[in-house]
Amino acid sequence: EDQVTQSPEALRLQEGESSSLNCSYTVSGLRGLFWYRQDPGKGPEFLFTLYSAGEEKEKERLKATLTKKESFLHITAPKPEDSATYLCAVQEGAGNMLTFGGGTRLMVKP
Amino acid sequence: DADVTQTPRNRITKTGKRIMLECSQTKGHDRMYWYRQDPGLGLRLIYYSFDVKDINKGEISDGYSVSRQAQAKFSLSLESAIPNQTALYFCATSDFVGGEAFFGQGTRLTVV
């Protein structure tokens, strides 16, 4: 059975304090790993898709990386507006549905 | 206007009542999904549909049913609501499975 585990569950940072969020997964054949951002009271918004180990993608202060067992979402010099819950999901095999992790709630204080 | 619209946004209902959550989309996508979100559990798939004549059970379909009335409309029903169905419900669409998913704003359902 697919397992997606995100850590930490919650992370408090000072503005400008860089850190990383982790998403570890156990699937037999990864088709894609997805990162979404969710603001309070809203639906998740797509950030990145990673397909193979070694792949990296960047968007503003966020960089997502992928290995064979986990993905990291690196946040460089975060700002208060980066505060949100970050969700990762994996897809095993083409046509299979996504399995989501529990999310990491990030709080960035000014 | 939002690409994916859910109604109602908030609902309080009593145990045993039937309730329908509605979703409409303007993305033109064939694939639509209903998810449930509970604190710390992420999103869990209830039902999904790849076109108007296609309905599939997800991970947690017991106690729920769906109807795909048109390409743009996908409704979720709770035939007899129970308190442990209290949760945040999201509708989503995508162009293909594994493609970027677009989510509605969610429906907060409380069953008392």
Interface residues (C-beta under 8 A of the other chain):
Chain A: V4 Q6 E9 R31 G32 Y36 G41 K42 G43 P44 E45 F46 T49 L87 A89 Q91 A94 G95 N96 M97 L98 F100 G101 G102 G103
Chain B: V4 Y33 G40 L41 G42 L43 R44 L45 Y48 G58 F90 A92 V97 G98 E100 A101 F102 F103 G104 Q105 G106
